[in-house]
Amino acid sequence: MKIIYCNLLFILVALTSCSSAQKYNDPIPNHDEFTIESKEVGETRNINVWIPPQYKSSADSFPVMYMADGGIKEEDFPHIANTIAELVKSKKIPPIILVGIANTQRRRDLTGPTEVEKDKEIAPVVGGSAKFRAFIKEELFPEINKRYRTTNEKSIIGESLSGLFVVETFLLTPEMFDNYIAFDPSLWWNDKSLIKTTKGHLAKFPQTEKRIWFAGSDAKDISETVRKFSDLLKAENLPNIKWNYSPEPKEKHNTIFRATKEKALIWTLNKPE
């Protein structure tokens, strides 16, 4: 068996996994596909949408969960859609719509600017998260609301660099989503700049209630920063931020998503009455 070794941890995290990572071949669920000609990112974006069975059997509107890494070939969309389907079927979570955004230049879209030269080596272009966020807010949200019956409740889910994007969005533009889920977020990016600025962002946080669930594996650079993020949330203790930190020292970077997905979704989407 051919094994490809990653030379640096930051490359391992940024690329999500090495070429030797296990392939799961999740069954592709029935879903809708369409494209958006985006002015914000200057390209055509492919969108995948899974709707719960309750959508067709009722006239109800449903909350929406968004995810980057949402292409069919990228595996995360089928993986999460199938998981949500099972959790909805067993009534462990309320029915929701899942919207997956297929990647074009993943490492460009999911990272903010960086002054660290080694960060810049992961791709020809990095630091495009603000434009990607604008695409989601200004172009994708309206398109989904036009095509589907939706409520105002929005969630976002992601791992690794996508998890970095989730936490960055939570801190920089918290009004975009109600619920945030981040698995092994790459908070080491740009010399841990998000960690260094968390307290300042929380000082300006809106009054509305937000929920954030996040987990850290045994990856050293990630576990340290994710734990620090938890410490900062605990120290600030904002009453409108409901949060749950799940340390997972027995999990690796390429196993944590599947190992913790169900408890993440159940905690985040089941709000106390």
Secondary structure, 3 states (H helix, E strand, C coil): CCCCCCCCHHHHHHCCCCCCCCCCCCCCCCCEEEEEEECCCCEEEEEEEECCHHHHCCCCCEEEEEECCCCCCCCHHHHHHHHHHHHHHCCCCCCCEEEEECCCCHHHHCCCCCCCHHHHCCCCCCCCHHHHHHHHHHHHHHHHHHHCCEEEEEEEEEECHHHHHHHHHHHHCHHHCCEEEEECCCCCHHHHHHHHHHHHHHHCCCCCCEEEEEEECCCHHHHHHHHHHHHHHHHHCCCCEEEEEEECCCCCCCCHHHHHHHHHHHHHHCCCC
